[in-house]
Every structure is written in structure tokens, then in C-alpha cells.
Amino acid sequence: MDSWLGLCPAANYKEVWSILFSAVTWTVWDHRNNQIFRGQEASVEKAVDDVKFRVAWWFKSYGRGSKIPVSLMLLNLKESCVSLTHLKSRTHVNWLPPVGSVLKFNVDGSARGKPGPAGIGGILRNSEGLTLCRFSIAVGIQSSNTAEIIAIRKACELCESNPSLVSRNIQIASDSSVAVSWANSTDNFGSLPHVQIIYDIRGYLQSLKGLSIVYNPRASNEAADALAKASSSGGEDFVVWEVL
């Protein structure tokens, strides 16, 4: 470890450099286990994405790192370290954990245009913050509102697909008040382009009795936002399940 720290290119990178060693080691071990015991196909691109994700969130636990949005760190971790010197303190809203045995599935949609290349992301966690599932998927050319509602449907689909979740109380949390309103509405939406997506969500809410869809502030939705932005920017699609 001392030899690794001695290779740190600059003082600004010290914290990230120390985290990187652990993130790479853990990711290699995790991917090896998934390949051997779960039969999952190994992917260098996916491993690199996982390393970036872990480094960004672990760095955020540092005092300096807490001032940088995770989405920025994932897009340019090196520049984030340099910019800390010039960054002013700002009010930060932490992730809002669910209560008791309830699980929370934070989701987000991102579109680079109106419409434009779009992606969705989500992260499922328990009340202690343990990650159970995360996804990042490109969804073609969409408006931001359509991407948001697609993200909610994807979280519903994943909850239904896992037998250990179908009877659990799960909150799907989005920072789009419009998408949350659509998802919970019983109105007839007529010929809206995404009306079938809304009807699909209604079906999931009827079949999964413990499922609810709620609004959360954007500042508490950073992990899902980063995953959505990564897929809308050309990142590799993935769905990762941890041990439930």
C-alpha cells in the first residue's frame, strides 16, 4: 500500500488515490465471484464503471469530497479533485433513508436535448444505506419527462422480477414531480406518447401491494442522477444485483 501511495501524481489527488486501490481490489474480487459463482460474463468496461462508482461515493464521505456532486466526479474525477481548491461551501441534502424494513429505489432520467439521447439510472438501498441493486441503461431519443417515467417503470419491473422483493415494502423515489404525478394518477391520458408506460406502472402498483412511488428532492437523488447521466452520455448499460 505504501508503494501505491508513493505513486500518487499530485497532492490534490491524495484521498482519491488511496481510495482507488481499495476500489480496484474490491471490484476485481466482486467480479471474479460473480463470474465463478453466478455465471455472469466478465467485462472490463463494466469493471471500470464499478471502480469509478465506488471511488466517487467513497470520496464523497471525505470532508472535501462531500462538496462535489457525484455526477461531476463520475464524469471527470481528476477535474473534481483540482476544482476543490476553488469550490465554496454549499448546502447539501443527504440521501433520505427509508424507515425500518422499507427499501428505497431512487431513480432518475436524463436527456441531452429536448428530446435527445437519454438514459435512466436507479439504485435500491435499505434503511442502512446498503446497495441491493443498481442500473444504468440508455433509452434512445427521449424527452427528459419521458426518461423520468421510463426510469420509474424500470424500477417497478426489477422489483417484480426478483422473488425476494415481490412481498417487500418498497418506495420508488424520483426527483421529477411530473413523473411521480403521472405514475400515481388514475386519469385517462388519452394519446400521450408515453401513455403505455404509465399504464404499465399502474399494473405494477396493482400487483405489488407494497410498492409506492414518491417524490424526493433532486439533491438527495445524486446516485441515481449520476447513473442516468452516465448512460445518456454513452456509458455501458448494466443491471447489477447485490446479495439480498
N, C-alpha and C positions, 0 to 999 in steps of 0.2 A: 504493500500500500504506500509506503514511504517513497518507493521508486516512482510510482504512478504520480504522486503529488509533486514530485520533483520535476515532472514533465509539464506542469501547468504553464501555459503560454503567457499569462499575464495575471497580475494581482486581482483585476476585476473579475476573473473567471474562477477564483479560488473555491467558492462554495459549489458552483455548478460542476467544476472538475472533480471534486471529492464525491459528489452525488453520482456522477456519471459512472464511476467504477462499480458502485453497488447496483445501479440500474441495469448496466450491461450484464453483470453476473447473474442477477435475478432473472432477467429476461431470457438469457440463454438456458438457464435451468428450467424455467417455466415452459419454454417452447420444446425443450427436449422431453420433458414429462408428457406434454400434450401429444407429441408425436409417438412416443413409445406406448403410453397407456391409454390414449384416446383415439389413436389413429389419425390425428389431424396432420394435414400436409404442412411441412415447414416452409417458411417464406422469409427471405432476407428482408424484403420490403416491409413486411408486417412486423418483423422483429425490430427494425429501425424505428417504425412508428411507435411501437410499445415503449422503447427506450426513451424517445422524446416525450411521450405522455408521462412516464414516471418521473423523469428528470424535472419536467415543468411543475408537476404537482408537489414533488418533494421540495423543490427550490422555493415554492410558494410558502412553505411552512417556516422558512427563514424570515427574520425581520425585514431584510432588504427585499427579498423576493415577494413578500406579501403586497408590495406596491405595484407589481406588474401584472396585468391581466394574463391569464393562462393562454388565451388565444394568441396574444402577441408573442409569448415565449415559444409556442409551438411553431409559429411562422418564422421566427428569427431569434433563436435563443442567444446567439452571440451579441446581436444588437441590443437585446433586452438587458444584458449584463452591463454593457457600456452605458446605456441610457440611464441606469440607476443613479449615476452621479448627478444627473441634471433633473431628476424627477422630483416633483413636490409631493408631499403627503396628500392623500385624498381620503374621503370617507369610503370605507369598504364594507360591503354587506356580505357576510359569510353565507355558505350553503346552509339552508334551513332543514335540519334533520326531521324525519317523521317521528311520531310518538310511539313508544312501546314496540310492538311486533309489526307495526305497519312498515311497508317498504316504499321507497320513493324512486320513481323513474323520471329523472329530469330529461327533457327532450328539447330540441331546438331545430329550426330550419334556417338555411342561409341561401340567398340567391345573389349572384354577382351581376345584377341588372334587373330591369323591370319589363319583361322577365329576363332571365339569364341562367347560366349554368348554376345548378342548385344542388345542395347536399343536405342531408339530415344527420343528426347525431343524438345519442342518448346514453345515459349512464344510470344503472339501477343500483341503489345502495340501501343498506339497512340503517337503523337508528344510530349505530355506532360509526357510520361512515364507510363500512366495508363494501367494496365494489363487488357486485354479483354478476353484472352483465354490462357491456358497453358496445355501441355500434357506431359506425360511420359509413354512410352509403350515399353515393351520387344518385340523383333522381332526375337527371336530364334538364331540359329548359323549363323553368317554372317561375312563377312569381313568388315573392317571399311568403305571402299568406298561404299559398298552396303548399309550399315546402313545409311550413309550420304544421299544417293539418296532416300532411303525409307522415311527419315525424311522430305525431300522436298515434296514427293508425299503426305504424311500425311497432311502437312500444306495446300496443294492445295485442298485436299479432304475436310478438315474442312472449308475452305473458301467457297467452293461450297455448302456445306451443310447448311450454315447459310444464310437465305434470306436477312439479313441486310448487308451482306458482298459482295454479288454477283456483285453489281454495284460500289463497292469502289475501289480505287487505293491502292493496297497492294504490298509491297515489301517482298518477301521471301528471307531472308538473311542467307547464310551458310558460315562457315569458311573453307569449302572444295572447293578449286578452281577446282578440278577434277569433283566433283559432279555438280557444277554450270556450268562447261563447257558441261558436258553431257546433263544437263537439257535444255540448250539453243541451243544445236546443232540440225541441220537438217539432219545430216548424217545418213546413214543406218548402224546400229550397228550389223547387222547380228545375230550371235549366242551368244552374250554376255549373261551371266547368268541373268543379271538384265535388259535386253533389254525391256521387257514388262513394267517395272517400268518407264523407260524413255519415252516410247510411251504413257503411261498413263499421264505423266506430260505434254507432248505435247498437248494432248487432253484438259487438264485443261487450258493451256495457250491460246488455241483457243477459248474456251467457256467463259473464264473470261477475258474480254478485259483489265481490269485494273490491271491484275496480272503481276508481273515481278519477276525474280529470279536473285539475285545479290550476289557478294562476299563481305564479311566483315571480318576484321582481327579477329583472334582467341581471342585476349584479349578483344574484345568488344562483345564477344558472351558467356560470362560466365554463364548467367542464363540458356540458352538452353543446354550448356555443362553439367551443374550440373543435369538437368533433365534427360538427356540421360544417364549419368553415374549412376544415381540412379536406372533407370530401368534395365540397364545391370548388376547391382550388386544385383538384386533380389527384388527391391522395387515394391510396388503395382502399377499396371497400372492405369492411370486415364486420363480423359479429363475434364477440368473444364472451363466452360464459365462464365464470369462475365457479368454484365448488359451492353448491347451495346446501 
